[in-house]
């Protein structure tokens, strides 16, 4: 069974297109078009990431092309106005760069992307040197795991560990990433815990329960099942 990809290093792209501070506007656009990327890390020295230039940074030149911002807008959007007149990566880049480390979890990377509203994150080492890049699509690779792989991990890492001897009375099935635990359960109070642990397995879409309470020999009522 494959180990669950839990860190950025498992999914990141190590071959990264980057630019220097002196890269000119047109060169930046041509590089993005050539490599089909929406943002480029800006490097200094031997590869230290000092910023990122994105399509959004470049489009500011178009936004302000036909209008001159008034005094109020200049004050309110001073950074955007400045970038609209920029011609080099050093002038255009957003800095400091929003980055992650190879050892960060995928959940940490996803939260950073969501919080900072970015699509790609440079991966750096402890010195800030570029190691790779991770994108939204990279983080979604965990959902390509096979149902058989997910079922095996849920069985060994969740069901067997959580329920001990009682685990033999539960079966695990997975269809399109949806996990179903079925059988007899001696301690239904563990269902919310089991649900949380199963959802934490990388690649699981959701989990449902089709169990009977071994203590009362009755079906667990829907209200006792965990809700999203």
C-alpha positions as CSV (number, residue, x, y, z in Angstrom):
1,X,0.0,0.0,0.0
2,X,1.2,3.5,-0.8
3,X,1.8,5.8,2.1
4,X,-0.6,8.7,2.1
5,X,1.1,11.9,0.7
6,X,1.0,14.1,3.8
7,X,3.6,16.7,3.0
8,X,4.3,19.2,0.2
9,X,7.4,17.3,-0.8
10,X,5.2,14.4,-1.9
11,X,3.3,16.4,-4.5
12,X,5.4,19.5,-5.4
13,X,7.0,20.0,-8.8
14,X,10.8,20.3,-8.5
15,X,11.5,21.7,-11.9
16,X,10.6,25.4,-11.5
17,X,10.6,28.3,-13.9
18,X,11.9,31.5,-12.2
19,X,13.1,34.9,-13.1
20,X,15.5,37.5,-11.7
21,X,14.8,40.9,-10.4
22,X,15.9,42.6,-13.7
23,X,13.6,40.6,-15.9
24,X,11.6,43.0,-18.1
25,X,7.8,43.1,-18.4
26,X,7.6,41.6,-21.9
27,X,10.1,38.8,-20.9
28,X,7.9,38.0,-17.9
29,X,4.7,37.7,-20.1
30,X,6.6,35.6,-22.7
31,X,7.9,33.2,-20.0
32,X,4.5,32.7,-18.5
33,X,3.0,32.0,-21.9
34,X,5.8,29.6,-22.8
35,X,5.6,27.6,-19.7
36,X,1.8,28.0,-19.2
37,X,2.1,29.3,-15.6
38,X,0.2,32.0,-13.8
39,X,3.0,33.2,-11.5
40,X,6.8,33.2,-11.4
41,X,9.1,33.3,-8.3
42,X,11.6,36.1,-8.3
43,X,15.1,35.0,-7.2
44,X,18.1,36.9,-5.9
45,X,21.7,35.6,-5.4
46,X,22.0,31.9,-5.5
47,X,18.3,31.2,-5.6
48,X,16.7,32.9,-2.7
49,X,13.0,33.6,-3.3
50,X,12.4,37.3,-2.7
51,X,9.0,37.8,-4.3
52,X,6.5,36.5,-6.8
53,X,5.1,38.1,-10.0
54,X,1.6,36.9,-10.9
55,X,-0.8,37.6,-13.8
56,X,-2.7,39.8,-11.5
57,X,0.4,42.0,-11.0
58,X,0.8,42.3,-14.8
59,X,-2.8,43.0,-15.5
60,X,-2.7,46.2,-13.4
61,X,-1.0,47.9,-16.4
62,X,-4.1,47.2,-18.5
63,X,-6.5,48.3,-15.8
64,X,-4.9,51.7,-15.6
65,X,-4.0,52.1,-19.3
66,X,-6.9,54.3,-20.2
67,X,-7.5,56.2,-17.0
68,X,-5.5,58.3,-14.6
69,X,-6.3,57.4,-11.0
70,X,-7.4,60.4,-9.0
71,X,-5.8,61.4,-5.7
72,X,-8.2,59.3,-3.6
73,X,-7.6,56.1,-5.7
74,X,-3.8,56.7,-5.6
75,X,-3.9,56.8,-1.8
76,X,-6.3,53.8,-1.6
77,X,-4.5,51.6,-4.1
78,X,-1.0,53.0,-4.0
79,X,0.6,49.5,-4.5
80,X,-1.6,48.8,-7.5
81,X,-0.9,52.2,-9.0
82,X,2.9,51.7,-8.5
83,X,2.8,48.3,-10.2
84,X,0.8,49.7,-13.1
85,X,3.9,51.8,-14.0
86,X,6.4,49.0,-13.3
87,X,8.7,47.5,-16.0
88,X,10.8,45.0,-14.2
89,X,10.1,42.0,-12.0
90,X,11.7,43.8,-9.0
91,X,9.1,46.5,-9.4
92,X,6.2,44.3,-10.1
93,X,6.7,41.5,-7.6
94,X,4.6,41.0,-4.5
95,X,7.0,40.8,-1.5
96,X,7.8,39.2,0.8
97,X,6.8,36.0,-1.1
98,X,4.2,33.7,0.3
99,X,6.0,30.4,0.6
100,X,5.8,26.9,2.1
101,X,8.4,24.3,3.2
102,X,8.7,20.8,1.8
103,X,7.8,19.4,5.2
104,X,4.6,21.3,5.6
105,X,1.4,19.3,5.4
106,X,-0.9,19.5,2.5
107,X,-3.6,20.9,4.8
108,X,-1.2,23.7,5.8
109,X,-0.4,24.5,2.1
110,X,-4.1,24.5,1.3
111,X,-4.9,26.9,4.1
112,X,-2.1,29.2,3.0
113,X,-3.4,29.3,-0.5
114,X,-6.9,30.0,0.6
115,X,-5.9,32.7,3.1
116,X,-3.6,34.5,0.7
117,X,-5.8,33.9,-2.4
118,X,-2.9,32.4,-4.4
119,X,-2.9,29.5,-6.8
120,X,0.8,28.5,-6.6
121,X,3.3,28.6,-3.7
122,X,7.1,28.5,-4.0
123,X,8.6,25.7,-1.8
124,X,11.7,26.9,0.0
125,X,14.3,25.5,2.4
126,X,15.3,26.9,5.8
127,X,17.5,29.5,4.0
128,X,14.8,30.6,1.7
129,X,16.3,28.9,-1.4
130,X,13.9,27.7,-4.0
131,X,13.2,23.9,-3.9
132,X,10.1,23.5,-6.0
133,X,6.6,24.8,-6.6
134,X,3.2,23.5,-5.4
135,X,-0.1,24.4,-7.1
136,X,-3.8,23.8,-6.3
137,X,-3.8,20.9,-8.8
138,X,-0.8,19.3,-7.0
139,X,-2.8,19.4,-3.7
140,X,-5.7,17.6,-5.5
141,X,-3.5,14.7,-6.5
142,X,-4.3,12.9,-3.3
143,X,-7.8,12.3,-4.7
144,X,-6.3,10.2,-7.4
145,X,-5.6,7.4,-5.0
146,X,-7.3,4.1,-5.8
147,X,-10.3,3.0,-3.7
148,X,-8.4,-0.2,-2.8
149,X,-5.5,1.8,-1.4
150,X,-7.9,4.0,0.6
151,X,-9.8,1.0,2.0
152,X,-6.5,-0.6,3.1
153,X,-5.3,2.5,4.9
154,X,-8.7,3.1,6.6
155,X,-8.7,-0.5,7.7
156,X,-5.2,-0.6,9.2
157,X,-4.8,3.0,10.3
158,X,-8.2,3.8,11.6
159,X,-10.6,0.8,12.1
160,X,-8.1,-1.7,13.5
161,X,-6.4,0.9,15.8
162,X,-9.6,2.5,17.0
163,X,-11.8,-0.5,17.6
164,X,-9.3,-3.2,18.5
165,X,-10.8,-6.7,18.7
166,X,-14.2,-5.3,17.7
167,X,-12.8,-4.2,14.3
168,X,-13.3,-7.7,12.9
169,X,-17.1,-7.1,13.0
170,X,-16.7,-4.0,10.7
171,X,-16.2,-4.0,7.0
172,X,-14.7,-1.2,5.0
173,X,-15.7,-0.4,1.4
174,X,-14.7,2.6,-0.8
175,X,-16.4,3.8,-4.0
176,X,-15.0,6.8,-5.8
177,X,-13.4,8.0,-2.5
178,X,-16.6,7.6,-0.5
179,X,-15.9,5.3,2.5
180,X,-18.6,3.2,4.1
181,X,-18.1,1.4,7.4
182,X,-20.7,-1.4,8.0
183,X,-21.3,-4.2,10.5
184,X,-21.8,-4.4,14.2
185,X,-20.3,-1.9,16.6
186,X,-20.0,-2.3,20.3
187,X,-19.4,1.3,21.1
188,X,-21.4,3.6,18.9
189,X,-20.0,6.7,20.8
190,X,-16.8,6.2,18.8
191,X,-18.6,6.9,15.5
192,X,-17.8,10.7,15.5
193,X,-14.1,9.9,16.3
194,X,-14.0,7.3,13.6
195,X,-15.5,9.8,11.1
196,X,-13.0,12.5,11.9
197,X,-10.1,10.0,11.5
198,X,-11.3,8.6,8.3
199,X,-11.8,12.0,6.8
200,X,-8.2,12.8,7.8
201,X,-6.9,10.1,5.4
202,X,-5.6,11.8,2.3
203,X,-7.8,11.1,-0.6
204,X,-11.0,10.3,1.2
205,X,-14.0,12.3,-0.1
206,X,-16.4,11.5,2.8
207,X,-17.5,8.7,5.1
208,X,-20.8,7.1,6.0
209,X,-21.8,4.4,8.5
210,X,-24.2,1.5,8.1
211,X,-23.8,-0.2,11.5
212,X,-25.9,-1.8,14.2
213,X,-25.4,-1.3,17.9
214,X,-24.1,-4.6,19.2
215,X,-25.3,-3.7,22.7
216,X,-28.9,-3.4,21.7
217,X,-28.8,-5.4,18.4
218,X,-30.6,-2.4,16.7
219,X,-29.6,-0.1,13.9
220,X,-27.9,3.1,14.9
221,X,-30.4,5.9,14.4
222,X,-29.5,8.5,11.7
223,X,-29.1,11.2,14.4
224,X,-26.2,9.2,15.9
225,X,-24.3,9.3,12.6
226,X,-21.8,12.2,12.1
227,X,-23.0,15.0,10.0
228,X,-20.8,17.3,7.8
